[in-house]
Amino acid sequence: MQFETLRTAEWSNCRLPRDVFLSLSSSTLEGIILPMTRERALLEAVATVTIPTLLIWGVLLYVLRGNARSDEWPLYVIFLALPLPLIFPIYRRYLRGPSVMKLKTPRYHFFWAGAGIALGLAYVILTWLRHRDNSDLVIHVVLGIGWILIGIRHFQQAIEARRNIRAQH
């Protein structure tokens, strides 16, 4: 797949597949992607951090409200405020815009494919040999299958990267 570089004010060096690049005009992109202003970046960073924090801690505090003592509430407030400093690095990241993903080499993908499949097989085999109960078996087999699927995906990406390299030469 050939890639072209799109250069606009918001997107510097954004690499898109050639067919997508040819079908998009700059006016189309501006209509789809809103420009990231300082205010919008701050609003999205605050929303990214505070909404999950408030949801998670709201549910936990609702569940714990009957068992919580009054001297524990300051600790809950500290835990509630703990993720809030994450707003600043997320804000800077949103201001920078999307990063250009570097294409990985086939060697990289083959290595991680082997590692993922080996880890998944080890999880499944070792769990099958020594599991405590059925829930332990199910949890570890599902984890092992997840690692095997990650390895298979890396293997597919390695083959695709190898095809792309051959197509360029």
FENUR-V580505 format. One record per backbone hydrogen bond with DSSP energy under -0.5 kcal/mol. CO is the residue of the C=O (numbers start at 1). NH is the residue of the N-H. Records with the same first field share a line. If there is no record, write none. Layout:
# FENUR-V580505
CO = NH + NH
This chain:
# FENUR-V580505
2 = 18
4 = 6 + 16
5 = 7
6 = 8 + 14
10 = 12
11 = 8 + 13
13 = 15
14 = 6 + 16
16 = 4
17 = 21
18 = 22
19 = 23
20 = 24
21 = 24
25 = 29
26 = 30
27 = 31
28 = 32
29 = 33
32 = 34
35 = 37
37 = 41
38 = 42
39 = 43
40 = 44
41 = 45
42 = 46
43 = 47
44 = 48
45 = 49
46 = 50
47 = 51
49 = 53
50 = 54
51 = 55
52 = 56
53 = 57
54 = 58
55 = 59
56 = 60
57 = 61
58 = 62
59 = 63
60 = 64
61 = 65
64 = 67 + 68
69 = 72 + 73
70 = 73
72 = 75 + 76
73 = 77
74 = 78
75 = 79
76 = 80
77 = 81
78 = 82
79 = 83
81 = 84
82 = 85
83 = 86
84 = 87
85 = 88 + 89
86 = 90
87 = 91
88 = 92
89 = 93
90 = 94
91 = 95
92 = 96
93 = 97
99 = 101
105 = 109
106 = 110
107 = 111
108 = 112
109 = 113
110 = 114
111 = 115
112 = 116
113 = 117
114 = 118
115 = 119
116 = 120
117 = 121
118 = 122
119 = 123
120 = 124
121 = 125
122 = 126
123 = 127
124 = 128
125 = 129
126 = 130
133 = 137
134 = 138
135 = 139
136 = 140
137 = 141
138 = 142
139 = 143
140 = 144
141 = 145
142 = 146
143 = 147
144 = 148
145 = 149
146 = 150
147 = 151
148 = 152
149 = 153
150 = 154
151 = 155
152 = 156
153 = 157
154 = 158
155 = 159
156 = 160
157 = 161
158 = 162
159 = 163
160 = 164
161 = 165
162 = 166
163 = 167
164 = 168
165 = 169
